[in-house]
Amino acid sequence: MKALTKNFVDALIIKQARERLNFGQLAEQTGVNSVTISRIINRKVDTAQERTFDKLNDWLLAEKV
C-alpha cells in the first residue's frame, strides 16, 4: 500500500479541474475505478494499492499533446 499525501491528492484535484473531468472521465483516462477515485479525492482513504497509485501518478506526469 502507498500513502496518499495531501500534495498528491491536491495535484489530482487541480489537474482534474483544469481538464474539466468528472470522476467517470478521469477513471477512463487513468484506468482506475471511479469509486476509488471518488474516495481518494474526497479524502475518505489515505492509502492506495501500488497499481492504483502508479496509474494516477502516470496520469499526473503525462504531458497533454
PAZAPA-4460 file (N, C-alpha, C; in steps of 0.05 Angstrom, whole numbers, plus 32768, in hexadecimal, padded with zeros to 4 digits):
% residues 65
    n_x    n_y    n_z   ca_x   ca_y   ca_z    c_x    c_y    c_z   seq   type   mol
   8011   7FE8   8000   8000   8000   8000   8012   8019   8000     1      M     A
   8008   802D   7FF2   8016   8047   7FF0   8006   805C   7FFF     2      K     A
   8014   806D   800D   8007   8083   801B   8000   8099   8006     3      A     A
   7FE8   80A4   8009   7FDF   80BA   7FF8   7FE3   80D4   8007     4      L     A
   7FF8   80E2   7FFF   7FFE   80FB   800D   7FEA   8111   8005     5      T     A
   7FE9   8126   8015   7FD8   813C   800F   7FE0   8149   7FF4     6      K     A
   7FFA   814B   7FEF   8004   8157   7FD6   7FFB   8147   7FBE     7      N     A
   7FFC   812C   7FC0   7FF5   811B   7FAA   7FD7   811E   7FA4     8      F     A
   7FC6   811D   7FB8   7FA9   8120   7FB4   7FA3   813C   7FAA     9      V     A
   7FB0   8150   7FB4   7FAC   816B   7FAA   7FB3   816D   7F8D    10      D     A
   7FC9   8160   7F85   7FD1   8161   7F68   7FBC   8153   7F57    11      A     A
   7FB1   813D   7F60   7F9B   8130   7F52   7F84   8143   7F4E    12      L     A
   7F7C   814F   7F63   7F64   8161   7F62   7F69   8178   7F4F    13      I     A
   7F81   8184   7F50   7F87   819B   7F3F   7F87   8192   7F21    14      I     A
   7F94   817C   7F1B   7F95   8173   7EFF   7F79   816B   7EF5    15      K     A
   7F6A   815E   7F06   7F4F   8157   7EFF   7F3E   8170   7EF9    16      Q     A
   7F41   8184   7F09   7F32   819D   7F05   7F3B   81AB   7EEC    17      A     A
   7F55   81AC   7EE7   7F5F   81BA   7ECF   7F55   81AC   7EB6    18      R     A
   7F53   8192   7EB6   7F4A   8183   7E9F   7F2B   8180   7E9E    19      E     A
   7F1E   818A   7EB3   7F01   8189   7EB6   7EF6   816D   7EB3    20      R     A
   7F01   815B   7EC3   7EF9   813F   7EC1   7EE8   8137   7ED9    21      L     A
   7ED3   8127   7ED5   7EC5   811C   7EEB   7ED2   8102   7EF3    22      N     A
   7EC9   80F5   7F08   7ED6   80DD   7F12   7ED6   80C7   7EFD    23      F     A
   7EC0   80C4   7EED   7EBE   80B0   7ED8   7ED3   80B4   7EC2    24      G     A
   7ED6   80CD   7EBA   7EE9   80D3   7EA5   7F06   80CF   7EAF    25      Q     A
   7F0B   80D7   7EC8   7F25   80D3   7ED4   7F2B   80B5   7ED6    26      L     A
   7F17   80A5   7EDD   7F1A   8088   7EDF   7F22   807C   7EC4    27      A     A
   7F15   8085   7EAF   7F1B   807C   7E94   7F38   8082   7E8C    28      E     A
   7F41   809A   7E92   7F5C   80A3   7E8B   7F71   8095   7E9B    29      Q     A
   7F6B   808F   7EB4   7F80   8083   7EC5   7F7F   8065   7EC7    30      T     A
   7F68   8059   7EC3   7F65   803D   7EC6   7F5F   8035   7EE3    31      G     A
   7F58   8049   7EF3   7F51   8045   7F10   7F33   8047   7F13    32      V     A
   7F27   8036   7F23   7F0B   8036   7F28   7F01   8051   7F31    33      N     A
   7EEA   805A   7F28   7EE0   8074   7F2F   7ED9   8076   7F4D    34      S     A
   7ED1   8061   7F59   7ECB   8061   7F76   7EE5   8065   7F85    35      V     A
   7EFA   8058   7F7D   7F14   805B   7F8A   7F1E   8078   7F87    36      T     A
   7F1A   8083   7F6F   7F22   809F   7F6B   7F12   80B2   7F7D    37      I     A
   7EF9   80AD   7F7F   7EE8   80BE   7F90   7EF1   80BC   7FAD    38      S     A
   7EF7   80A4   7FB7   7F01   80A1   7FD2   7F1B   80AF   7FD7    39      R     A
   7F2D   80AE   7FC3   7F47   80BB   7FC6   7F43   80DA   7FC6    40      I     A
   7F35   80E4   7FB3   7F32   8101   7FB1   7F22   810D   7FC8    41      I     A
   7F0E   80FE   7FD2   7EFF   8107   7FE9   7F0C   8100   8004    42      N     A
   7F25   80F6   8002   7F36   80F0   8019   7F29   80DD   802D    43      R     A
   7F1B   80C9   8023   7F0F   80B4   8033   7F23   809E   8038    44      K     A
   7F38   809D   8029   7F4D   8089   802C   7F68   8098   802C    45      V     A
   7F7C   808C   803A   7F96   8099   803A   7FAC   8087   8030    46      D     A
   7FA4   806F   8025   7FB7   805E   8018   7FAA   8052   7FFF    47      T     A
   7FBB   8049   7FED   7FB1   803C   7FD5   7FC4   8026   7FCD    48      A     A
   7FB9   8013   7FBE   7FCB   7FFD   7FB4   7FE0   800A   7FA1    49      Q     A
   7FF7   7FFD   7F9F   800C   8008   7F8F   8004   800B   7F72    50      E     A
   7FF4   7FF8   7F67   7FEB   7FFB   7F4B   7FDA   8014   7F48    51      R     A
   7FC8   8019   7F5A   7FB7   8031   7F59   7FC8   804A   7F5A    52      T     A
   7FDA   804B   7F6D   7FEB   8062   7F71   7FFB   8067   7F57    53      F     A
   8007   8052   7F4C   8017   8054   7F34   8007   805F   7F1C    54      D     A
   7FEE   8055   7F19   7FDD   805F   7F03   7FD7   807C   7F06    55      K     A
   7FD0   8084   7F1E   7FCA   80A1   7F23   7FE3   80B2   7F20    56      L     A
   7FF9   80A9   7F2A   8012   80B7   7F27   801A   80BA   7F0A    57      N     A
   8017   80A5   7EFA   801E   80A7   7EDE   800C   80BB   7ED0    58      D     A
   7FF3   80BC   7ED7   7FE0   80CF   7ECC   7FE8   80EC   7ED3    59      W     A
   7FF0   80F0   7EEC   7FF9   810A   7EF5   8012   8113   7EE5    60      L     A
   8024   8101   7EE0   803D   8108   7ED3   803B   810A   7EB5    61      L     A
   8026   80FF   7EA9   8023   80FF   7E8C   801E   811B   7E82    62      A     A
   802C   8121   7E6C   8029   813B   7E5F   8012   8139   7E4B    63      E     A
   8001   814D   7E4B   7FEA   814D   7E38   7FF5   8157   7E1D    64      K     A
   7FEF   8147   7E08   7FF9   814E   7DED   7FE5   815F   7DDE    65      V     A
***
